[in-house]
Amino acid sequence: PDNRYMTARIRGHHIYKLIGNRGTVANINFATKGGGFQKSNKKMAGTGFLSGQDLKVDEDGSFEIMISKEQPASGNWLPMDESSNMLLIRQTFNDRDQEQPADLTISCLTHTSPPAPLSPEAFAARLMAAANYTENTVKLFADWSGLFKEKHYNCLPLGDQSTYLAAGGDPNITYYHGYWELADDDVMVIELTPPECEFWNFQVDNYWMESLDYQHHKIHVNCHGAHYNADGSVTLVIAHKDPGHPNWLTTAGHQLGTSLFRLIGAEQIPSEIPVRIEKF
């Protein structure tokens, strides 16, 4: 709900230039990836990362990034290696309605001729890759949901961050995944004092780890929009019906699902996000 993801297919032996304007979005970063869910191991390994905190931007918000295996003499650089096949850009909003996302254009500097006509063999291989991507993506998140039901039932432990990173996660984010199941009169209460960080948010997801409908229902909250207690702590309430709390998040008609709490750029990492179940 708080993110815009943008991707471009790349090849590790080429050199690319990304140009654009930073906009006003709260957080942005750039990553190159190798592998992908179309492959049997279902991994999307990081091959390079550039944080928005390290991005050199002109006074008008414009910038350029070179994407290559070799570091240029100066300027912004996003590394990649021979296995790199995807550029991934994450933009994180404090308030999607009020902030302007980055305006971006990518060009390849080392390949200017048109691609060769697509052969029947290449076409068949790409269709199979698309089918594998669909199957492996569904299986990956179904397997995760099954694991969370067993190990993260109505709680938000730290979990194995290397697993999330191998699936394409952001190295600057700490992920707390959970599985929830609430009776009609149950209320899930999350109460914590967020550590110092660039950003935090929480979202209610379905079983397939897709966020619920954030356009029409309040199913997420972040550090910008949350109501804080007088002592700086925050209390989040997840329930089927509104208990009258300012940080109430709805289940949007779902009886069960998954959830995700993110910390971006936090130095102090809690071992879990405190969760308790109360009756309405």
C-alpha positions as CSV (number, residue, x, y, z in Angstrom):
1,P,0.0,0.0,0.0
2,D,2.9,2.4,0.7
3,N,5.1,1.4,-2.2
4,R,5.5,1.8,-5.9
5,Y,7.7,-0.9,-7.5
6,M,9.2,-0.4,-11.0
7,T,11.3,-2.9,-12.9
8,A,13.2,-3.1,-16.1
9,R,14.9,-6.1,-17.7
10,I,18.6,-5.7,-18.1
11,R,21.7,-7.7,-19.0
12,G,24.8,-7.8,-16.9
13,H,27.3,-7.3,-19.8
14,H,25.7,-4.0,-20.8
15,I,26.0,-0.4,-19.4
16,Y,22.9,1.6,-18.6
17,K,22.1,5.2,-17.7
18,L,19.1,6.0,-15.5
19,I,18.0,9.6,-15.4
20,G,15.2,11.3,-13.7
21,N,13.9,13.6,-11.0
22,R,13.7,12.6,-7.4
23,G,10.2,13.9,-6.7
24,T,9.0,14.2,-3.1
25,V,8.4,10.5,-2.2
26,A,9.6,9.7,1.3
27,N,12.1,6.9,0.4
28,I,13.6,5.5,-2.8
29,N,16.2,3.0,-3.5
30,F,17.6,1.1,-6.5
31,A,18.7,-2.5,-6.8
32,T,19.9,-5.0,-9.4
33,K,18.9,-8.6,-9.2
34,G,19.9,-12.0,-10.6
35,G,17.9,-15.1,-10.9
36,G,14.1,-14.8,-10.6
37,F,10.9,-16.8,-9.8
38,Q,10.9,-18.2,-13.3
39,K,13.9,-20.4,-12.3
40,S,13.5,-23.6,-10.3
41,N,15.3,-22.3,-7.1
42,K,12.9,-19.4,-6.7
43,K,15.6,-17.0,-5.7
44,M,16.2,-13.4,-6.7
45,A,19.7,-12.6,-5.5
46,G,20.8,-9.0,-5.0
47,T,23.7,-8.0,-7.3
48,G,23.9,-4.3,-6.4
49,F,22.1,-1.7,-4.3
50,L,22.0,2.1,-4.1
51,S,20.1,3.7,-1.2
52,G,18.2,6.9,-1.6
53,Q,20.2,8.2,1.4
54,D,23.4,7.9,-0.8
55,L,21.9,9.3,-4.0
56,K,23.5,12.5,-5.2
57,V,20.7,14.8,-6.4
58,D,20.9,18.3,-8.0
59,E,19.1,21.3,-6.4
60,D,16.1,20.8,-8.8
61,G,15.8,17.1,-7.9
62,S,17.4,15.7,-11.0
63,F,20.0,12.9,-11.0
64,E,21.8,10.3,-13.1
65,I,22.8,6.8,-12.2
66,M,25.2,4.6,-14.1
67,I,24.3,0.9,-13.9
68,S,27.3,-1.2,-14.8
69,K,29.8,-3.9,-13.6
70,E,32.7,-1.4,-13.4
71,Q,32.4,1.7,-11.2
72,P,32.6,5.0,-13.1
73,A,35.1,7.7,-12.1
74,S,32.4,9.8,-10.5
75,G,28.7,10.2,-9.9
76,N,26.0,7.8,-8.8
77,W,26.7,4.1,-9.4
78,L,24.4,1.1,-9.1
79,P,26.6,-2.1,-9.4
80,M,25.6,-5.3,-11.2
81,D,27.4,-8.4,-12.3
82,E,27.2,-10.8,-15.2
83,S,24.1,-12.6,-13.7
84,S,22.1,-9.4,-13.3
85,N,18.8,-9.5,-15.2
86,M,16.5,-7.0,-13.5
87,L,16.6,-3.5,-12.2
88,L,14.2,-3.0,-9.3
89,I,13.2,0.5,-8.0
90,R,11.3,0.8,-4.7
91,Q,9.6,4.1,-3.8
92,T,7.9,4.3,-0.3
93,F,5.3,6.9,0.4
94,N,4.4,8.7,3.7
95,D,1.2,9.9,2.0
96,R,0.6,8.6,-1.6
97,D,-2.0,11.3,-2.3
98,Q,0.3,14.2,-1.4
99,E,3.8,13.1,-2.6
100,Q,5.2,13.1,-6.1
101,P,7.0,9.9,-7.2
102,A,10.2,10.0,-9.1
103,D,10.1,10.4,-12.9
104,L,12.6,8.0,-14.4
105,T,14.0,7.0,-17.8
106,I,16.5,4.2,-18.6
107,S,18.6,3.7,-21.7
108,C,21.2,1.2,-22.7
109,L,24.5,2.8,-23.7
110,T,26.2,-0.3,-25.2
111,H,23.5,-1.9,-27.4
112,T,22.0,0.4,-30.0
113,S,21.0,-2.0,-32.8
114,P,17.5,-3.4,-32.8
115,P,17.0,-6.9,-31.4
116,A,17.0,-9.9,-33.7
117,P,13.7,-11.3,-34.8
118,L,12.2,-13.7,-32.2
119,S,12.7,-17.3,-33.1
120,P,10.1,-20.0,-32.4
121,E,12.5,-21.6,-29.9
122,A,13.1,-18.4,-28.0
123,F,9.3,-17.6,-28.0
124,A,8.6,-21.1,-26.6
125,A,11.2,-20.7,-23.9
126,R,9.8,-17.3,-22.9
127,L,6.3,-18.7,-22.7
128,M,7.6,-21.5,-20.5
129,A,9.5,-19.0,-18.3
130,A,6.2,-17.0,-17.8
131,A,4.4,-20.2,-16.8
132,N,7.2,-21.2,-14.4
133,Y,7.2,-17.7,-12.9
134,T,3.4,-18.0,-12.2
135,E,3.7,-21.4,-10.7
136,N,6.8,-20.7,-8.6
137,T,5.5,-17.4,-7.3
138,V,2.3,-18.9,-6.1
139,K,4.1,-21.9,-4.5
140,L,6.7,-19.7,-2.8
141,F,4.1,-17.5,-1.0
142,A,1.8,-20.5,-0.3
143,D,4.8,-22.2,1.3
144,W,5.6,-19.1,3.3
145,S,2.0,-18.8,4.5
146,G,2.0,-22.4,5.6
147,L,5.2,-21.8,7.5
148,F,3.9,-18.7,9.1
149,K,0.7,-20.4,10.2
150,E,2.8,-23.0,12.0
151,K,5.6,-20.7,13.4
152,H,4.2,-17.2,13.4
153,Y,0.5,-17.8,14.4
154,N,-1.0,-14.5,15.6
155,C,2.5,-13.1,16.3
156,L,5.2,-11.1,14.5
157,P,8.7,-12.6,15.2
158,L,11.8,-11.4,13.5
159,G,12.1,-14.5,11.3
160,D,15.0,-15.5,9.0
161,Q,15.9,-12.3,7.1
162,S,18.2,-14.2,4.7
163,T,15.1,-16.0,3.3
164,Y,13.3,-12.8,2.6
165,L,16.4,-11.3,1.0
166,A,16.9,-14.3,-1.2
167,A,13.4,-13.8,-2.6
168,G,14.2,-10.2,-3.6
169,G,13.9,-8.4,-0.3
170,D,15.4,-5.0,0.4
171,P,18.6,-5.2,2.4
172,N,17.7,-1.9,4.1
173,I,14.3,-3.3,5.4
174,T,13.7,-5.6,8.4
175,Y,10.7,-7.8,7.8
176,Y,8.3,-9.2,10.4
177,H,5.9,-11.6,8.8
178,G,2.9,-13.1,10.6
179,Y,-0.1,-15.3,10.1
180,W,-3.4,-14.2,11.7
181,E,-6.7,-15.8,12.3
182,L,-9.4,-13.9,14.2
183,A,-12.8,-14.9,15.6
184,D,-15.7,-12.5,15.1
185,D,-15.1,-11.0,18.6
186,D,-11.3,-11.1,18.5
187,V,-9.1,-8.0,18.4
188,M,-5.4,-8.2,17.6
189,V,-3.4,-5.5,19.4
190,I,0.1,-4.5,18.4
191,E,1.7,-2.1,20.9
192,L,5.3,-0.9,20.6
193,T,7.7,2.1,20.7
194,P,9.1,2.1,17.2
195,P,12.9,2.2,17.1
196,E,14.7,5.1,15.4
197,C,14.3,4.5,11.7
198,E,13.7,6.1,8.3
199,F,10.2,4.6,8.0
200,W,7.9,1.9,9.4
201,N,4.6,0.5,8.3
202,F,2.2,-2.4,8.9
203,Q,-0.2,-4.0,6.5
204,V,-2.9,-6.6,6.7
205,D,-2.6,-9.2,3.9
206,N,-4.6,-12.2,2.6
207,Y,-3.4,-15.8,2.7
208,W,-1.4,-15.2,-0.5
209,M,0.5,-12.4,1.1
210,E,-1.2,-9.8,-1.1
211,S,-2.2,-6.6,0.7
212,L,-5.9,-6.2,1.2
213,D,-7.8,-3.5,-0.7
214,Y,-6.2,-0.3,0.4
215,Q,-8.1,1.9,-2.0
216,H,-11.4,1.3,-0.3
217,H,-10.5,0.0,3.2
218,K,-8.1,1.0,5.9
219,I,-5.8,-2.0,6.0
220,H,-2.4,-0.3,6.6
221,V,-0.7,2.4,8.7
222,N,2.7,4.0,8.6
223,C,4.9,6.3,10.7
224,H,3.5,9.3,9.0
225,G,-0.2,8.6,9.4
226,A,-0.3,6.7,12.7
227,H,-1.8,8.1,15.9
228,Y,0.9,8.0,18.7
229,N,0.3,7.7,22.4
230,A,1.6,10.4,24.7
231,D,4.8,8.5,25.6
232,G,5.7,8.0,21.9
233,S,4.5,4.4,21.6
234,V,1.9,3.4,19.1
235,T,-1.0,1.0,19.4
236,L,-2.4,-0.7,16.3
237,V,-5.8,-2.6,16.4
238,I,-6.8,-5.2,13.8
239,A,-10.4,-6.4,14.0
240,H,-13.4,-7.3,11.9
241,K,-15.4,-4.3,13.1
242,D,-14.4,-0.9,14.2
243,P,-13.7,-0.7,18.0
244,G,-13.5,3.1,17.8
245,H,-9.7,3.2,17.9
246,P,-7.8,5.8,15.7
247,N,-5.4,3.1,14.5
248,W,-8.0,0.5,13.7
249,L,-7.3,-1.7,10.6
250,T,-10.0,-3.8,9.1
251,T,-9.8,-7.4,7.9
252,A,-12.1,-6.4,5.0
253,G,-14.2,-9.5,5.4
254,H,-11.3,-12.0,5.7
255,Q,-11.3,-14.5,8.6
256,L,-7.6,-15.3,8.2
257,G,-4.5,-14.1,6.4
258,T,-1.0,-12.9,6.7
259,S,0.5,-9.6,7.8
260,L,3.8,-7.6,7.5
261,F,5.5,-5.0,9.7
262,R,8.5,-3.3,8.0
263,L,11.3,-1.2,9.5
264,I,13.5,0.7,7.0
265,G,16.9,1.9,8.1
266,A,16.6,0.8,11.7
267,E,19.8,0.3,13.7
268,Q,18.1,-1.2,16.8
269,I,16.3,-4.4,15.6
270,P,13.6,-5.8,18.0
271,S,13.5,-9.6,18.2
272,E,9.7,-9.4,17.7
273,I,6.8,-6.9,17.3
274,P,4.6,-7.4,20.4
275,V,1.2,-8.8,19.6
276,R,-1.7,-9.9,21.8
277,I,-5.3,-11.1,21.2
278,E,-8.1,-9.6,23.2
279,K,-11.9,-9.9,23.0
280,F,-14.0,-7.2,21.5
